[in-house]
Amino acid sequence: MADTVTPAVADPAGPGSTRRERTGWYFYDWANSAFQTTVITVFLGPFLTTVTELAAGCELGADSCDGAVYPLGIKVAAGSFYPYLISLSVFLTVFVLPVIGAIADRSAHKKRLLAAAAFTGAGATIAFAFVTGERYLLGGALFLIANISFGAAVVVYNSFLPQLGGPDERDGISSRGWAIGYLGGGLLLALNLVAVTMLSEEGNAQRTLDLARWSIVSAGVWWAAFTLVPLRWLREHPTAAALQAGGNVLTDGFRQLGRTLREIKAYPLTLFFLLAFLVFNDGIQTVITLASQYGTEELRLDQSTLIVTILLVQFLAFGGALALGALAKRIGAWKTVLLSLVLWTGVIIAAFRLPAEAPVPFMILGGCIGLVLGGSQALSRSLFSQLIPAGKEGEYYGFYEISDKGTSWLGPLAFGLVFQLTSSYRVGLVSLLIFFVVGFALLAAVPMRRAIIAAGNTPPRVL
């Protein structure tokens, strides 16, 4: 497949972008969301924990396991192996993503970078077919490769956004991409859950484990197959710096990243927005991460209720992203994100008041989360695109992805500390209000029009 490289343009908005090109961009959200939903949200944690427990000498299907494994000679409780892997992947991501972004900005062939990251991640996910028996170390290594590659591909993917439309178009473009991603991720998850339900056998823990493994593999196949669409339909829009770059793109990328780190203080309002996003998005990610635990431990709901709610969130997030994107066209993305944070605050208060052993109210609340989830994230992405100096989209989205994934420990830490002090999941949940209140205050304090102009960009008509 040959890349189509258009001449360098002064306007990074890419006035020559086509509907076909934008559709190709949307399809990468469709492709990679399968990894987020099927692998991360549902199957990988229980699957890899079970494999680790087998390696620790526990029996398959046992109610509890006190065994330990010894990766690199370090004693690790079997149940802690997967959470530690997540922490390690976050740590590595902090170093990898800004470098990937800098390389993307210096390369005239960003599609090749997208292909390399996406196919590496998808290949590692497909390789879970070989994680059988007690091969927990293989599973851990494949997860690290897949998760880091996932983040790297998202950085490159996001860096195309400013080139696909002008300031007044990006909110709609970002919202449609996010909506299609939720639809694709939800569709594969639904298919996998149907397969697991139909093919599993009561009392046959090995069959359940095998079905989980093949569900993970299916996400890798889905990711790789649908990545071919953006690679075919997207076009290159290299910056002047990328076309003039000589020598080694990798070393040039490191040098450019160093210069950006020194110069980033020249854009304090962009950094201030990033801080606001860091705070409120941490609250969002924590709600998503802990919703299942809250449902099982505090509300005493069964697994079927949680599965239905997860699917409800996925499919309603499709409509929610489009609805908030349409609202942003009328009142502006900044005000719409602020409104979404008010709605998130209402979600937390409602979750605190949910009755135990009542699945319908929990599902209704999950529907509300779905409606506000996609739009708040999609519009944050498009807002940030307005604050990036031209030609540095990859680098800045590298920092953005770190704030998305690399700081999601703050909310769980607050939740855990409050629970330890109060022994109440409800009070722990309420502690997350601080992230939405402070995030709202910080975002409201950002003078968006002035921040966009300071970054050298043209503000949209409606903010």
PyMOL commands that set and color helices and strands:
alter all, ss='L'
color gray80, all
select helices_A, chain A and resi 19-55+71-73+78-106+110-130+136-158+161-163+170-199+205-233+240-244+249-266+268-298+303-331+333-352+359-385+393-406+410-422+425-430+433-444+448-454
alter helices_A, ss='H'
color red, helices_A
select strands_A, chain A and resi 68-69+76-77
alter strands_A, ss='S'
color yellow, strands_A
deselect
rebuild
show_as cartoon
